[in-house]
Amino acid sequence: MIRACNERDVETIYAIINDAAIAYDGVIPEDCYHAPYMGLEELKREISDGVRFWGYGEDGELLGVMGMQEKGDVSLIRHAYVRTKRRGGGIGGQLLRSIVSQTDKPILIGTWEAAAWAISFYKRNGFQIVSSEEKEVLLRKYWKVSARQIETSVVLCNSSFHNEMRQS
């Protein structure tokens, strides 16, 4: 079952993010990985900055989370994670479809360039990698990330984003 997360879920969201982010260890640049991957205060700041989380749960246990953040003319998919023990079972796809259905705006997703599994997941779900030039512009415009993260990331978009870009 997919539901909106609330204040009572923050500790669980934190646990899911840091459990799943272990997959980045040894994959993303060493200077970008740390444990915990996301601190609790950072998560709270993200929520205060408008990231709304949805969670997938079974039998009262939250197994995956995904956030969406409205940024003017686009929606950003943020912090998409599924507990390590449940990866590959369709939870991420269900969350993504649910969130995508909640907005008419173009959707952007940022992830690490080295996270091949994440990029593959988003491509299977209809997203495309934008050009390097577009990536830099988009990351600077819509995210608050370091120059190093911009250098080592990709941005994916849905077809709605490309359609609007062609019209402008």
Residue pairs with C-beta under 8 A, 6 or more apart in sequence:
1 56
1 57
1 58
2 54
2 55
2 56
2 57
2 94
2 95
2 98
3 54
3 55
3 57
4 52
4 53
4 54
4 55
5 13
5 52
5 53
5 54
5 55
5 62
5 65
9 53
9 55
9 62
10 40
10 43
10 44
10 47
11 40
12 55
12 62
13 43
13 53
13 55
13 62
13 65
13 79
14 36
14 38
14 40
14 43
16 62
16 63
16 64
16 65
16 81
16 82
16 83
17 37
17 38
17 43
17 65
17 79
17 81
18 35
18 36
18 37
18 38
19 81
19 83
19 84
20 81
20 82
20 83
20 84
20 87
21 36
21 37
21 38
21 81
22 35
22 37
22 84
23 84
23 115
23 117
24 33
24 37
24 112
24 115
25 33
25 35
26 33
27 33
27 112
27 114
27 115
28 112
28 114
28 115
28 152
29 114
29 148
29 152
31 148
32 112
32 148
32 149
32 152
38 79
46 67
46 78
46 79
47 53
49 69
49 144
50 69
50 70
51 67
51 68
51 69
51 78
51 79
52 67
52 68
52 69
53 65
53 66
53 67
53 79
54 65
54 66
54 67
54 68
54 95
54 98
54 99
55 62
55 63
55 64
55 65
55 95
56 62
56 63
56 64
56 65
56 82
56 91
56 94
56 95
57 63
63 82
63 83
63 86
63 91
64 80
64 81
64 82
64 83
64 86
64 91
64 92
64 95
65 79
65 80
65 81
65 95
66 77
66 78
66 79
66 80
66 81
66 92
66 95
66 96
66 99
67 77
67 78
67 79
67 80
68 75
68 76
68 77
68 78
68 99
68 102
68 103
69 75
69 76
69 78
70 76
70 103
70 105
71 142
73 105
73 106
73 164
74 105
74 106
74 107
74 108
74 142
74 161
75 103
75 105
75 106
75 107
75 108
76 107
76 108
76 109
76 110
76 142
76 143
77 96
77 99
77 107
77 108
77 109
80 92
80 95
80 96
80 109
80 118
82 89
82 91
82 92
92 121
93 121
93 125
96 122
96 125
97 125
100 107
100 158
104 160
105 160
106 157
106 158
106 160
106 161
106 163
106 164
107 127
107 157
107 158
107 160
107 161
108 138
108 142
108 155
108 156
108 157
108 161
109 122
109 127
109 155
109 156
109 157
110 138
110 139
110 143
110 145
110 153
110 154
110 155
110 156
111 118
111 119
111 122
111 153
111 154
111 156
112 118
112 152
112 153
112 154
113 119
113 152
113 153
113 154
114 152
119 129
119 154
119 156
122 156
123 129
123 156
126 158
126 159
127 156
127 157
127 158
128 156
128 157
128 158
128 159
128 162
129 154
129 155
129 156
130 138
130 154
130 155
130 156
130 157
130 161
134 155
135 150
135 153
135 154
135 155
136 150
138 155
139 145
139 149
139 150
139 153
139 155
140 150
145 153
